[in-house]
Amino acid sequence: MDHRIAIQFTQIAWTKWARGAAAGTIRNALPRESSFRAPNDSPRGWLHRIEYSALDTPDYQHREAWIDLAGDENWRSPVKTRLDGDHLWIMPDVYLQKPARANLQSWMVRLPFGQRAIIRINTAVDGDHQRYYYEYHLTVGFAATATLDLPLFREVDERVPLY
């Protein structure tokens, strides 16, 4: 069976000082998903990486990148996958410090061919003199072409209150 994987990974990062109602309103308005149009065909699929960072500035700096899953192996994928016949096992592979959640360290979704899954996660990370917060939004599609225009199979929301 010919198959491709489409991954859209959105990361939103901010500091303890960028909390509060005003900053939260801006952060909540940031898009977690955008249109997925791969630059060209790839034998394995594509990763669309989107970042909004307020770690160094109060404004959310936006960056995007397209990574060919069959190309350069010098990058780290935010998702581990395992092919199982006509299903794809999915496990997030992002840095999580607080709170500890053992359930995120195992295969979470068994995605059928021709469908997509969404996984939402957040974490707090203690730095030397600052606390950093991250929200991750992962959308994974598994079909004959690298696309996210597929029926939603499962949505997993593992976000927790962060202090």
C-alpha positions as CSV (number, residue, x, y, z in Angstrom):
1,M,0.0,0.0,0.0
2,D,1.3,3.4,-1.0
3,H,1.2,5.8,2.0
4,R,2.4,9.2,3.1
5,I,2.5,10.9,6.5
6,A,1.5,14.6,6.9
7,I,2.5,16.3,10.2
8,Q,1.7,19.8,11.2
9,F,3.4,20.8,14.4
10,T,2.6,24.1,16.1
11,Q,4.6,25.3,19.0
12,I,3.7,28.3,21.1
13,A,6.3,29.4,23.6
14,W,6.2,32.2,26.3
15,T,7.8,33.1,29.6
16,K,6.4,33.6,33.1
17,W,6.5,37.3,32.5
18,A,4.3,37.0,29.4
19,R,1.4,35.6,31.4
20,G,-1.7,37.5,32.4
21,A,-5.0,38.5,30.7
22,A,-3.5,40.7,28.0
23,A,-0.8,38.3,26.9
24,G,-3.2,35.4,27.2
25,T,-5.7,37.1,24.9
26,I,-3.0,37.4,22.2
27,R,-1.8,33.8,22.8
28,N,-5.3,32.4,22.6
29,A,-5.9,34.1,19.3
30,L,-2.9,32.5,17.6
31,P,-3.8,29.8,15.1
32,R,-3.1,26.3,16.1
33,E,-3.7,24.9,12.5
34,S,-3.1,26.4,9.1
35,S,-3.5,25.1,5.5
36,F,-1.3,22.2,4.7
37,R,0.0,22.4,1.2
38,A,3.2,20.4,0.7
39,P,5.8,22.0,-1.6
40,N,6.0,18.8,-3.7
41,D,5.5,15.1,-3.5
42,S,7.7,13.1,-1.2
43,P,7.9,9.3,-0.8
44,R,7.4,9.5,3.0
45,G,5.5,12.8,3.5
46,W,6.0,16.2,5.0
47,L,6.4,18.0,8.4
48,H,5.1,21.5,8.5
49,R,6.6,23.2,11.6
50,I,5.1,26.4,12.9
51,E,6.5,28.4,15.8
52,Y,5.2,31.4,17.8
53,S,7.8,32.5,20.3
54,A,7.6,35.2,23.0
55,L,10.7,33.9,24.8
56,D,12.9,36.9,23.8
57,T,10.4,39.6,23.0
58,P,6.9,40.4,24.2
59,D,5.5,39.9,20.7
60,Y,5.0,36.4,19.3
61,Q,7.6,35.9,16.6
62,H,6.4,33.7,13.8
63,R,8.5,31.1,12.0
64,E,7.6,28.3,9.5
65,A,9.5,25.5,7.9
66,W,8.7,22.6,5.6
67,I,10.7,19.5,6.2
68,D,10.7,16.5,3.7
69,L,10.4,13.3,5.8
70,A,12.4,11.4,3.2
71,G,15.2,14.0,3.2
72,D,17.6,15.4,5.7
73,E,17.8,13.3,8.9
74,N,19.5,16.1,10.9
75,W,16.3,17.4,12.4
76,R,14.2,15.9,15.2
77,S,10.6,15.0,14.4
78,P,8.0,16.0,17.1
79,V,6.2,12.7,16.5
80,K,7.4,9.1,16.6
81,T,5.5,6.7,14.2
82,R,5.3,3.0,13.7
83,L,3.7,1.4,10.7
84,D,1.3,-1.5,11.6
85,G,-0.3,-2.8,8.4
86,D,-2.9,-0.2,7.4
87,H,-2.5,1.7,10.7
88,L,0.0,4.1,12.0
89,W,0.9,4.3,15.7
90,I,1.6,7.8,16.9
91,M,3.5,9.0,20.0
92,P,4.5,12.7,20.7
93,D,8.2,13.3,20.9
94,V,8.5,16.7,22.6
95,Y,10.3,17.9,25.7
96,L,8.0,17.7,28.7
97,Q,9.3,18.7,32.2
98,K,6.3,19.7,34.4
99,P,4.1,18.1,35.2
100,A,5.4,14.6,34.6
101,R,2.9,12.5,32.5
102,A,4.0,8.9,31.9
103,N,1.1,8.3,29.6
104,L,2.7,10.6,27.0
105,Q,5.7,8.3,26.8
106,S,3.8,5.5,25.0
107,W,2.0,4.9,21.7
108,M,-1.1,7.1,22.0
109,V,-3.1,6.7,18.8
110,R,-3.5,3.9,16.3
111,L,-4.4,5.9,13.3
112,P,-6.3,4.1,10.4
113,F,-5.3,4.8,6.8
114,G,-7.1,7.7,5.3
115,Q,-7.7,9.6,8.6
116,R,-6.0,12.2,10.8
117,A,-5.5,12.7,14.6
118,I,-4.9,15.8,16.7
119,I,-2.8,15.8,19.9
120,R,-2.6,18.8,22.2
121,I,0.0,19.0,25.0
122,N,1.5,21.7,27.2
123,T,4.4,21.9,29.7
124,A,6.4,24.2,31.9
125,V,10.2,24.2,31.9
126,D,12.3,25.8,34.7
127,G,15.3,27.7,33.4
128,D,18.1,29.4,35.4
129,H,16.1,32.5,36.3
130,Q,12.9,32.1,34.4
131,R,10.0,29.6,33.8
132,Y,9.1,28.9,30.2
133,Y,5.8,27.6,29.0
134,Y,5.1,25.6,25.8
135,E,1.9,24.5,24.1
136,Y,2.2,21.9,21.3
137,H,-0.5,21.2,18.8
138,L,0.2,18.1,16.6
139,T,-2.0,17.1,13.6
140,V,-1.0,13.9,11.8
141,G,-2.6,12.6,8.6
142,F,-2.0,9.1,7.1
143,A,-3.1,8.6,3.5
144,A,-2.0,8.0,-0.1
145,T,-0.8,11.6,-0.3
146,A,0.6,14.0,2.3
147,T,-2.5,15.9,3.3
148,L,-4.5,16.8,6.4
149,D,-7.8,17.1,4.5
150,L,-9.0,13.9,6.0
151,P,-11.7,12.8,8.4
152,L,-10.8,13.3,12.1
153,F,-10.3,9.9,13.8
154,R,-9.3,11.0,17.3
155,E,-8.5,14.2,19.2
156,V,-6.4,13.9,22.4
157,D,-6.2,16.9,24.7
158,E,-3.5,16.4,27.3
159,R,-3.2,20.1,28.4
160,V,-3.2,20.7,32.1
161,P,-3.1,23.9,34.3
162,L,0.4,25.3,34.5
163,Y,1.6,27.4,37.3
